[in-house]
């Protein structure tokens, strides 16, 4: 799947977060993955991490605002490199106009901006509608990227077959996809890998929540290879606690329990199970926490985001 890189100024972080929520469905469906500099972990080199993604991610969102244009790093380094890759057809650059500014005269001014007609997100009566338009454009870009990749793969395969003289050149169908099969070992490994991914996701999210929100503290406790606790404190008082565990008496699956006061409890409020279609492994939820999501095909990140949403949602409700 294509990776989406957010190029933005930290003054627009709130808008970036709102946009990332609108992209959640694309991530849940495994259509895209996303990255921005807040994903850099402790001990990583900031410039090296950004360089890696700006030079490799397939879709680059320029979150345009007066602060973005005024930022030497955003404009002279990230934007300049993004346009180089766009012009070389190595990446798709999408200008996302967050706030009113003189962006038409920038190097990316020749590109069609979003939301519609380049109207800044902050000037829309319904900001969610504006960001939904952006998400739809990202979906289209991901589809274009997949189409390009499919064409390139067909060309590469054709060239290899011609070189090896394994077939006689001639008309053929492009409908050559065959069903894949997955063993129980494949599914078991995918389940364990997903549990480990969710554990890292929760630990990093707790650390970042604490860093961004004064008065809050996140505590991650790994009990054993199959279970961890996550607790959020506000001013020293516990406001959210969760347990995530894999397998156990409940059988195969990854389970989420609201609360974390038992080392062996097998109660749960949500569960994920490993499924497979004819092309890939994925996860589905029981839909206990969110009605209507039982049929969604979740990637590892989509599954982790769904469980994290159960933890964080009560803290985000207006009081």
N, C-alpha and C positions, 0 to 999 in steps of 0.2 A: 504494500500500500504506500502511497506517497506521504511524505512527511511535510508538515506545515510549519514554517518558521515565522515567528512574530518579530518583526523589526519595529521597535517602538521606543518612545521616551518614557522614563519612569513617571513623569508627570501625568501620563495617560494610563496608569496601571489599572485604575478602577474600570475604565472603559474596556481595556484589554480583557479583564476578568469577565466582564459581561459578555463580550464577544465569544470567549472560550466556552461559556455556558451554552451559547447558541450552536456551537459546533459539537456539543456533546453527542447528539444523535449520530453524526457522521463517525465519531470515534466508537460509539457503541456498536455500530454496524460494521466496523472494521474497514471503513472507506478511507479514513485518514488516521494519522497519528500527529501529534503536535508537540512543539518545543519552544520554550522561551528561556530567557536567562535566569528566571526564578527557579528553574529546574537544576541549576548548577549546585552540586553538593559541596559540603565543606571539604577543603583540601584540593578541590579541582582548580586548575588555572582558568580564570574567567575568560581571558582573550582567546585562549586555545579552544575552549569549549564552544564559544560563539563562532570562531573561525570554522570549526569542524562542521557546524550546522549550516552556516551561510554558504559554505562551499559544497554542500552535499544535498540539502533538503530540496525537494522537488517543487514545492509551492511556497512562495515567500509573500507574506502579507506586510505591506508598508502601512503602518498605522499613522496616518498623516495628520499633523496638527502644527500650530505655530512652534511648539516646543520641539517637535520632530525636526522641522526645517532648521531651527536654530541650533540644534545639537550637532556639533562637529562629528561626533562618532556615528550617530545615526545617518547623517547626510553624506559625509565624505567617505565613510568606510562601509557601513552596512548597505546603504542604498546604492552606492557606486558599484559594489561587488554584485549586488542583486541584479542591477541593470546589465552588467557584463554577461552574467549567466543567462538572463532573459534574451538578450540579443543573440547569444550563441545557441539559443534553443535548448539550454541545459536545465532551465527552470521556468516556471510560470510566475510572474510578478503581478500582484493585484494591489493597486492603491486603495486603501480603505480610508475614506475621508472622515476623520473623527470630529474635527473642529474647523471652523472657517479659517482659511489661510490662502495665500497666493501660491497654490500648488501647480497651476496649469503651466507655469513657465519652468518648472523643474524638469529634469531629464525624464521622469516618469509621467510628465504631463501629457505625453502622446498616448498613454494607455487609458482605456476606459475605466474610470473609477467607480467605486461602489460605496454607499447605496446609490439608488437610481439617480441619474443625472449629476452625480458627484455632490449631492446635497449632504452636508455634514450630519453625522449621526446626532449631534447635540441639538440640531435645529428641527428634528422630527418630533411631532406631537407624541408619538408612541415610539420610544427608543427601541423597544423589543422588535417592532416591525422593521425598523431600519437595520438592526443587526441580523434579523432573519434574512433579509435580502442579501447581506454579506455571506451568510452561511450557504445560501442557495448558489451564489457565485463560486464559492469554494467547492461545493459539490460538483458543479459543472467542470471546474478546472481539474478535479480529481478524475472525472470521467474522461476528459480529454487526455490526461496523462496516461490512464490505463489503455485507452485506444492506441496511443502512440507506442506504448510498450508492447502491446499485442502485435502491432504491425512490425515493430523492430524484431521481435522474437520470430515472427514468421519469415522475415528476410534472412535472419541469422541461420535459422534451421535450413532454409532453402539453399543458402550458400554452402553450408556444411555438407549437405547431401549431394550438391553438385560437385564439390571438391572430392568427396569420397567416391563419387560415381556409383552410389548405392541404389539410385533409381534413375530411370530414364525421364528426362525433362518432358513436361507435358501438362495438360490441364489437370487440376486437382481441386478438391474441396478445401476450404479454410476451416471447416467444421471438423476438427481433429481431436478435440478434447475427449479424454476417456476418464471414466470414474476411478477415483483412488479408493483404496481400502486402508483402514486403520486397525491395528491390533489392539488387544487389551493393554499390552505394554505401552503402546503409543498413548493411549488414553490415560493410563496411570501416571506416566511421566508428565503429560500435559497438566494433569491435576496438581501434582506436586510443584511443578514449575510455576503454575498460576498462584498457588498458595504462597510461595516464596516471593513472587512479584507483589502480591497484595500486602505481605508483611513489610516489604521495603517501602511500598507506596504509603502505607499508614505511618510508618516511622518518619519518613521525610515530610509528610503532610503535617504531622503533629509538631515537628520542629519549625516548619515554616509558619504554621498558625501562631505559635508562640512568638516568633520573631516579628510578625506583623501586627499583633494585637496586644497592646499593653494590658497587664492584668490577667492574661490567660497563660496557662502552662500546660503543655502536652507531655504525657508520660507514656512511653512504650515499654512493655515488659514481655520478653519472649520467654514463655514457660518451658517449652521443649520444642522438638522438631515439628510438632503437629498443632501447636496452640500459642496464641499471643493475646495480650490484653492491651487495650488503648483507653486512656483516661484523659479527659480534659477538665482542668480546674480553672475557675474564675475567682480571683481574689482568695485563693486557697481552698475554695469549696468545689467539690466535684459536681460538674454540670452535665457530663456525658461520659458514659463508660460502655465499652463493648468488648466482646470476646469473639475471636475468629479462630476456628479450628477445622481440621481436615480429617475425614474418616471417622474412626472410633466406632462406638456401638451403633451409630446411625447408618453405617455403611459408607459407600463411596459418595463423595461430595464435599463441598466446602460450605461450612455453616457459620452463620452470624447470629450472635446472641446479644441482646440489649442487656448489658450488665457484665460484671467481671469479678464476682466475689467467690467464684468456685473454680477449683483447678480441674475438676473432672465432670462438671455438669454437661449434659448432652441436650439441654433445651436449646431452642433456636427460634429466631424471628424471621429468618430468611435463609435460603439455601441455594447453592449453585451446583449444577451438575454438568459434566462433560458430555457433549454431543458431537456428532460428526455428520456432515453431508458427503456428497461425492467428491468434494474438493478439499475440505479443511476441517480441523477440529475447532470447536467453539464452546461457549458456555451459555446456559440458559438459567434463569431464576425461577423459583416457585411462584413469584409474584405476591408473596405474603406482605411485603413492605410497600410495594408499588403495584397496584392493580393494573393490568393491561400490558405488563412487560414480560409475561411468561414466554412469549414467542420471539423475543428479540434474540438475535445471535450476537453474543457479547465477545469482544476480544478480551485479553487479559487486562488491559487498561480500562476498558469499559466495565468489566466486572468490579475492579478495584474502585472505580469512581462511583459505581452504584452503591457499594457498601459504605464508602466514605460519606456519601450523601445522606444515608440514614443517620450517621453520627452527627453531622454538621447541621442538618436541616433545622432542628429545634433551636439552635443558637442563632440562626439567621432570620427567624421570624420576628417581625416588628413587635415591640411591646409597648 
